[in-house]
Amino acid sequence: MAKDKPDVARLVDEAAKAIGLPIAPEYRPNVILNYERAMAIVQPLLEVELDDELTPAPVYRP
C-alpha cells in the first residue's frame, strides 16, 4: 500500500460498482468512514515483514 492516503471515496464507489452493490447516498459517508477504519486496523498487519521461506502450518483434520 502506498504511503500516500488513498482516495477512499473513489475506492468505495468503484468497489460497489464492481460488485453491483448500490449504496444509498445517506449511507455513503458512513461506508467511507468504516472503510477508513478498516484500513487503519489492518495497516500494522500489512507492515509485518514475512520471510519468503516460511511454510504454512499443516491442515488440522479431526
C-alpha positions in Angstrom: 0.0 0.0 0.0 1.3 3.4 -0.9 2.2 5.8 1.9 0.0 8.4 0.3 -3.5 8.5 1.6 -5.8 6.7 -0.9 -8.9 8.2 -2.3 -11.2 6.1 -0.1 -14.4 7.6 -1.6 -13.3 6.5 -5.0 -12.3 3.1 -3.8 -15.8 2.6 -2.2 -17.6 3.8 -5.3 -15.5 1.6 -7.7 -15.8 -1.5 -5.4 -19.6 -1.0 -5.1 -19.8 -0.6 -8.9 -17.7 -3.7 -9.5 -19.9 -6.0 -7.4 -23.1 -4.3 -8.3 -23.9 -3.0 -4.8 -25.9 0.2 -4.7 -25.0 2.4 -1.8 -27.8 4.9 -0.8 -26.5 8.5 -0.7 -27.4 8.7 3.0 -25.2 5.7 3.9 -22.2 6.6 1.7 -20.4 8.8 4.3 -20.6 6.0 6.9 -19.4 3.4 4.4 -16.4 5.5 3.6 -15.7 6.1 7.3 -15.9 2.3 8.0 -13.6 1.6 5.1 -11.1 4.1 6.5 -11.3 2.4 9.9 -10.7 -1.0 8.4 -7.7 0.3 6.6 -6.3 1.7 9.9 -6.9 -1.6 11.7 -5.2 -3.6 9.0 -2.2 -1.3 8.5 0.0 -2.8 11.2 -0.5 -6.3 9.8 0.4 -5.1 6.3 3.7 -3.7 7.7 4.9 -7.1 9.1 7.7 -8.4 7.0 7.4 -12.2 6.4 10.2 -14.5 5.4 9.8 -15.9 1.9 10.9 -19.3 3.3 8.0 -19.7 5.7 5.8 -22.7 5.2 2.2 -22.8 6.2 1.1 -24.9 9.1 -0.5 -28.3 8.3 -4.2 -28.5 8.0 -5.9 -30.0 11.0 -8.3 -32.8 10.2 -10.1 -34.5 13.1 
